[in-house]
Amino acid sequence: MELRCLIVDDSLRFLEAARRLLELQSVRVVGTAGTGERALELAAELRPDVALVDVGLGEESGFDVARRLGAVPVIMISTRDADDLGQLVEESPAVGFLPKARLSGPAIRALLSGSRGT
């Protein structure tokens, strides 16, 4: 089954690299957004299966964006370590957290299937 993904990050370089990586691993990136507002627009329009949301979106909080995405399952991503963000991730509506260095199609699928990641 194809997994449809929205990536939300304020780094264009990361967005492009993540798209290439995930599409090689059978994850269809249906959209990318650099702001929370754009993420909300794309989520409503594209109805992704999952949104990968960076913890820090410039002056925005990725955790706030995650709350506003509503029914879309969210996986928080960051260059920061899980130990630095554990409590924030636990209190968020996100299904889990992935460090950007460990981002992969299998890791996303594992979190969506119920294995909470760090």
N, C-alpha and C positions, 0 to 999 in steps of 0.2 A: 504494500500500500504506500502510495506517495505521501510524503510529509511536506506540507506547505508551511513555509516559515517567513516571518517578518523580522528583519533585524533593525534595531533602534540603537544608533550610536552616533556621536557627533564627530567621529573621525572618518572622513571619506576613505582614507587609506585602509582602515580596518574593515569598513563596509565592503570594499572591493575584494580584499583578501578573504574575508569570511564567506562571501558569496561564492568565490571560486572553490574554496575548500569544501564547503557544504554541498555544492552542486556535483562535485566529484564523488561525493558519498551518498548520492541519491536523496538529497534534501533539496526540494525546489524552493528557492528564495523568490517569493512572489512580490516582495517589495522591501525597500530600505528607507529609513527615515532618520533625519538628523536632529529632530525635535519631538517633544511630546505631542504637540498639536498635530504634526504631520503623521505621527504614529497612530493617533486616534482616527484621523481621516482614512488612512490606509487600512487599518484594522476593520473599520466599518465597511469599506468598499471591497476589500479582498477576502475577508473572513479567513485568515490564516489558521492553521492548526496549532501554531505556537508562535510566540513572540520572544525573541532574545533581546533583552533590554539592558543596556549598560547602566551600571549603578550611578555614574556621574555623566550627565548630559549637559556639559557646560555649566550654566547657572541653574539648570533643572535637576531635580532628584529623580533618578530612574525608579525609585521606590514609589514616588507619587504617580509616575506614569503607569507603573504596574497596577496600582489601585484603580486608575481611571480606565484601564483596558477592559475591565469587567470580565466577560465570559471567556476571553481569549487566555489560554494557559500561558503563563509567563515563566521564563527562565532568566534569572538575573545573571549578567556577565560582568566581569571586571578584570583589570590587570592586577588588582589587589588580591591578596590571599583570602581564602574562606575564613580563616581565623579572625581576620580583621572585621569581617562583616557578618559573622554567624548570627548574632542576635537580631540584626536588622533583617536578614533574610528570613529567619524563623518567624518574625512578626509580620512579614509582608504576605501578600496573597500569592507570591511566586511558588511554583512547584519545586523549585530548587535553585542552585547556584552552580555556575561553571566558571572557572578561571579561563580567561581568553586563551591562554596557552594550551588548555586541554579541550578546547571546543572541537567537537566532532559530531557527525551524524549519529554514531552509536551512543555517544554520551547523552545527546538530546533525547534519543529514543528511550534510553534507560530511565532518565528522569521522568519522562511522560508516562512510562509504564509503572511508576510508583517507587522507584529507587531514588530517594532524596539524595542529591549529590552535594559534594563540597569540594 
